[in-house]
Amino acid sequence: MSKVDVVITRVRARLQELGIKLWLEPYYLKSSGSVETEIVNLAEDFSHNLGISKSDCKLALSELQEGALRKLKAREEFLATGIATFTVRRINNWQGTQSIVEVKCPLSFLGSELQKNVAKALNIEDAARIKCISAGKIVNPEQTLIDQNIKNNQQLMVIISEVDKQEHMQENVMHDRIQKIKKDVEAIVDSNKQLFEMEDQDGNPVFLPPTENRAILIGMGICEKGRVAMKNERYDEALILFLEADEKFTACNSKFLEAVDNYALINLDIVWCYLCLKNVTQLPDAQRRLEICENSFRRSYGENLQRLITLKGDGCAEKALIMRLHLLQGVVLFHQNRRNEALEKLDIAENELLALKVDDTSIETLVEMGYEPHEARLGLRARGGDIEQAINYIHDQHEKLRETRKHSQKERKLNQKLDVRKHDKNWVNPRSVCSLMEMGYSSKLVVQALRDSRNDLNKALNLLQNHTEELSRKLPLEGTINIDLMEQLQQLGFSESRVRIALEATRNNLESAIDFLVKMYTDEKDLSMFIERMTAVATDQGAPSTSTGLNSLAQQIVEKAAKEIESLNAYNRFKQDFIANDFDYLDLPLIQEEQILAEYKHLLK
């Protein structure tokens, strides 16, 4: 943060404290403009009170007065014409620079019109490369500004996708890259092969209704790519990806959001990107997001981390996230000119950071022994820098994760089996199914009871205990398979045993049975051969007229199989720069944090 910004922040706070309005008399006269002598006298008074040079105070007062007059003029224009004025701050991640322009657009216009106006003001030919951010949300080009709660005189943050500085090729601009990432993540999540799974921080699977599950998985996938961009210091790209993911998360039911830590972390990451992009225009959004993050941490870890320390000990790796939260809270308080509170938070963050620091030589020692750098860092932090104890900690963590995943295999397999119908009304929680089956009830009765009770475990148990006959009547007769469907699928080349399993599992639902059968082809080679065989059936012009339905069915299967190949290719692209580390979100090197802490403590002196 520049010296000028610091002075303006403090002068603005003093003006608000005293109730001084620089656009009114005696500081401004409509007939002659700014009254120089009054501004000078005010600067002298502020200099004495704030301990800032008179010239710096005068410069800040003049700038604040000009800004206030611009806003007043924009307000009058808006009331007269309906045309809104926006202060647009362009962020250039690579050069670390910002530029500010003024853009006008009626609030009744679509977001795309605002993009065009911004592009014109910034001499950008392709408006699609522009992302406007207002109050922590990406402006939707297909909605009107007023419907997005965008107001006159609002400050906008604008990020423009530039040609990659290393590749220098048009196809590598940020806009195209982000669109490909979103498309790939959606293809992966929509695959029948469950290429993405949701886990909690301990390795337990998280099961949610299909609609919520899809939204959160897409959000998490986009979020992972955001973390890759953030690690590579492409903060503008990371911010857009995080905000795209945030839209997916916030579309979910709040009670399901609480089941995953990712929503707290994404808010922390968004504010971190604001800071790294040196963008204070999003200050209200930053404060809101840090409050969401803090509330989530309290819910998960307890006040003052008691629950976290009880579960994981004093050396828990999550303390790095708490430290970053306190650091960012201190920064936000500083920009609000709440200097004493800011210093208090920064002091807390400093103590936490010192406790988290580990010796580089110890990390190197563990790396030479075959451990990954992130394992070494987290292990040493957890065990106060003791190498031998760090090794034990690393092995314990791996073993706990392995055991947790091993114990949840039954639930995971059952989830794959149950995932044949993708509608919320048919969904049952695999964990509840396993719990009730362990009491001795049959899987089919348990599934029916959970469907009837809408996944209420106690109600389902009551149905199983007291209404068994009623549940049994709702079940399809054992072994009742639609012979016509079975013959159709066998004519397409599927074996009788596979068809029987598919139709039984899907209760003779043809579309779901096809999904079930296609899922059995596990890799791209098998799927390609399968598509060739189905294509031959679908395009067999010499087939008798009775086979027309068969041709159509084969074509439907070809399309489904082609989508699966697309999903596998998307997954392979996704994995290319994927951070294959279960605890990556905890692995903060703390170098930047230390620099930012030092910078803001210096500014507070």
Salt bridges, closest charged atoms under 4 A:
GLU17 OE2 - ARG14 NH1 3.10
GLU36 OE2 - LYS58 NZ 3.10
GLU44 OE1 - LYS54 NZ 3.67
ASP56 OD2 - LYS3 NZ 3.11
GLU77 OE1 - LYS104 NZ 2.77
GLU113 OE2 - LYS116 NZ 3.45
GLU162 OE2 - ARG90 NH2 2.90
GLU162 OE1 - ARG129 NH2 3.30
ASP164 OD2 - ARG177 NH1 3.72
ASP184 OD1 - ARG573 NH2 2.68
ASP190 OD1 - ARG214 NE 2.71
GLU197 OE1 - ARG412 NH1 3.16
GLU199 OE1 - ARG405 NH2 2.80
GLU199 OE2 - ARG412 NH2 2.88
ASP202 OD1 - LYS312 NZ 3.85
GLU224 OE2 - ARG227 NH1 3.66
GLU237 OE1 - ARG177 NH2 2.52
GLU237 OE1 - ARG234 NE 2.99
GLU244 OE2 - LYS131 NZ 3.55
GLU244 OE2 - LYS182 NZ 3.34
ASP246 OD2 - ARG289 NH2 3.15
ASP269 OD2 - ARG227 NE 3.15
ASP285 OD1 - ARG288 NH2 2.77
ASP285 OD2 - ARG289 NE 2.81
GLU294 OE2 - ARG298 NH2 3.46
GLU303 OE2 - ARG298 NE 3.56
GLU318 OE2 - LYS312 NZ 2.78
GLU341 OE1 - ARG338 NH2 2.89
ASP347 OD1 - LYS601 NZ 2.55
GLU350 OE1 - LYS601 NZ 2.82
GLU352 OE1 - HIS326 ND1 2.90
GLU375 OE2 - HIS398 NE2 2.51
GLU399 OE2 - ARG402 NH2 2.81
GLU403 OE2 - ARG402 NH2 2.72
GLU403 OE1 - HIS407 NE2 3.57
GLU411 OE1 - ARG431 NH2 3.08
ASP452 OD2 - LYS474 NZ 2.74
GLU470 OE1 - HIS467 ND1 3.88
GLU478 OE2 - LYS444 NZ 3.01
GLU496 OE2 - ARG500 NH2 3.13
GLU511 OE2 - LYS560 NZ 3.72
ASP515 OD1 - LYS560 NZ 3.03
ASP577 OD1 - LYS225 NZ 2.37
ASP582 OD1 - ARG405 NH2 3.09
ASP584 OD1 - LYS231 NZ 3.37
ASP587 OD1 - ARG377 NE 2.68
GLU593 OE2 - ARG324 NH2 2.62
GLU594 OE2 - LYS357 NZ 2.95
